[in-house]
Amino acid sequence: MRCASIGILAAFLTLTSPDGAAPAPRSVAPAAPALSIGSPNQGRLDGGTRLAEAPYLRVVPYYSGSNARWGLPSLVGLLDRAARRVARRFPDAVLSVGDLSRQGGGELDRHHSHESGRDADVGFYFRSPTKKTLLPSRFVAVALDGGSRGVPGAVFDDARNWALVEALVDDSSTRVSQIFVASHIRARLLRYAEQTGVSRPLRERAAEVMMQPRRASHHDDHFHVRIACPRSQHGTCVEDAIVHTPRVRPPIARGRQRTGLDRRARISPPPLPSRPDGAVATETESLDAERSPRRVTAAQAGQSPRRVAETNIMETLGSVVDAPRPLANATGVDNVER
């Protein structure tokens, strides 16, 4: 009995001693935040989140083989919340999603953007003439009258599609910067919102966000949703797409030929001034007026009057060539889409 007591006491002392203490749990470093680096059409994605399907959200079968399921956590969360919000109002509604970005971002087939984890293509909600929800196997274009192009009997569902737009622009966590969509669909949704009594501020916010791209497809078969850069990533994330404008060389001013000015640089001669006696001055008198001392600079001193006149004309041509051109539209993000 005494031996057993001694053994128990020894084991207790071993467990309570510093050398026999249980190892402390290892500290796990927090995961690095996901980063959207660069612009939507010239960037990459680090540490993105993969979009998961759910009863209220599906990947369109046409895009099921794509690996572009990744985005910033804020984008993936926005799509999930918007789909659930629509499904709460319409229990049979299922959001159809196409491409987001690749896991590491970068260039993506069939798209000019989707490179930095902030873009997603979302299909429209459709219904049949009996108001049954339709789930096409690919994106379906919408005609001006709301009918479909390719799926007989399919009708653009105004109520569900407006509910989606409202959920996107009214989200409390993520700010949507653009929803690219065809102009006739934009007008249709805004008209529906006004007719159903949606508040003016919400309609104005939707009108500000929805736009049709100028230089890409008309987006008559899907919404292209782009979220704004997270506030914490303004040092790495570039808000607007980079607009590449063709570089045009300015015209070259040519020197005056011995036989006269270059015929391609047509300069109308100035009107001849009148003399005090009322008669029109001759060309010789007019040329003398142009050669007045105030037009002669220090560098031109000692030159012939003819040479001075030629120099003045070249300076005039040079000032036209060197005039600053207007800057390209720096906010033209709506011309870079897919």
TAQUI-V271101 format. One record per helix or strand. SS is the DSSP state (hx for helix, st for strand). FROM is the first residue (numbers start at 1). LEN is the number of residues. If there is no record, write none. Layout:
ss->SS from->FROM len->LEN
ss->SS from->FROM len->LEN
//
This chain:
ss->hx from->2 len->15
ss->st from->35 len->5
ss->st from->42 len->5
ss->st from->49 len->2
ss->st from->54 len->1
ss->st from->57 len->3
ss->hx from->61 len->3
ss->st from->70 len->2
ss->hx from->73 len->17
ss->st from->95 len->3
ss->st from->101 len->1
ss->st from->119 len->4
ss->st from->126 len->2
ss->st from->133 len->2
ss->st from->141 len->2
ss->st from->147 len->3
ss->st from->155 len->2
ss->hx from->158 len->12
ss->st from->176 len->5
ss->hx from->183 len->13
ss->hx from->200 len->10
ss->st from->210 len->2
ss->st from->223 len->5
ss->hx from->231 len->3
ss->st from->237 len->1
ss->st from->257 len->1
ss->st from->260 len->1
ss->st from->274 len->1
ss->st from->280 len->1
ss->hx from->283 len->8
ss->hx from->293 len->3
ss->hx from->298 len->3
ss->hx from->305 len->17
ss->hx from->333 len->3
//
